[in-house]
Amino acid sequence: MLSTRDIQRKIRTVRNIQQICRAMKTVSSIKLRKAEERIRAARPYADALAAVVARLAGDDVTHPLLEQRDVRRAGVVAISADKGLAGSYNTNVVREALRLVRAQPDTLTVPIGRKMADTFRKLGFPTEAVISPVGPTPEFRTYAALADQIGEAYIAGTVDRVQLIFTQFNVGIVTQQLLPIVPQAGDEAYRDFIFEPGQELILEQLLPRYLRTLVYTAVLSAVAAEHAARVSAMSLATENADDLIGKLTMDYNKSRQAAITGELGDIVGAAEALR
C-alpha cells in the first residue's frame, strides 16, 4: 500500500485535474450557448433558401451545379475540431471520413479543422483546399469562398461528386451530398409564386448562395456539436475524479489507521519490555 504522503499527493493531483475539467466544462458550456444562437440565427434563411431552390430546380431547369454525371473522381469535404478533449467526437468523424476517401481511388479532399487536416496530410491524400484552424467563431466569408472554390472545381470537371461529412448538432455524424445539388422537398407556400425574370436566371444567382449556405451551416452545426461533446466529456471526467478522490481518501484513511495501529503496537511492546 502507498504511504499516506503519496496518497495525499495523488489526491491533490486529482483535485487539480478536476478543477481544470470543471473550468473547461464551464467555458465549453458558454461557447455551446453562443454556437446554438448562431445556428438559430442562420436556420430561417437557410430553410427559406432551400425551399425556393427546391421550387425552382424542380421544373426541368438545367444548371452546371445540378448536372448529374458518372463519378470518375469524387471529392470529400470533412469537418473536425481543432482540439481534442471532446470524447470520441474527432475519432468518429475522422474514421468515417477516411472510409469515404478510401472507398474510391484518387479522392480529392477538403479538410476543415486541424484534426482532419493533420490526418489527411499525414496520409498524403490529394487536397483541393484546407481550412485549419476553424477558429472559435466561423466567419461566413471564409466558407463562402471555400464553397465557391468547390463549385468551380465541380463545374470544371475536376470532381464529379462532392460529399460533405460532419457531426450535426443533436443528431450525430451526417454524410450529405454537396454536389451535384439535390434539392430537398420545398415548402408548399412557394408553389403558387411567379418568379421573375425567370427560373434559370434566378437559379444562376441562388445556387452558389445555396452551396455557400450548406457549407457554412454545416460548420456551425459541427462547432456546436464539438462544444456539446466537450461538455459531456468534461462532465464525465469530473465525475470520475470525484470517484477516484473518494477511493484515494478511503485508502488514505486505511493507511493512516494502519500506521496508528502499528505505532500503538510499538508503544505497548515497549511498555511490556520495560516491566
Secondary structure as GFF3:
##gff-version 3
##sequence-region A 1 275
A	DSSP	alpha_helix	4	57	.	.	.	ID=ss1
A	DSSP	three_ten_helix	64	66	.	.	.	ID=ss2
A	DSSP	beta_strand	74	79	.	.	.	ID=ss3
A	DSSP	alpha_helix	89	103	.	.	.	ID=ss4
A	DSSP	beta_strand	108	112	.	.	.	ID=ss5
A	DSSP	alpha_helix	114	123	.	.	.	ID=ss6
A	DSSP	alpha_helix	140	155	.	.	.	ID=ss7
A	DSSP	beta_strand	161	168	.	.	.	ID=ss8
A	DSSP	beta_strand	172	179	.	.	.	ID=ss9
A	DSSP	three_ten_helix	188	190	.	.	.	ID=ss10
A	DSSP	alpha_helix	199	274	.	.	.	ID=ss11
###
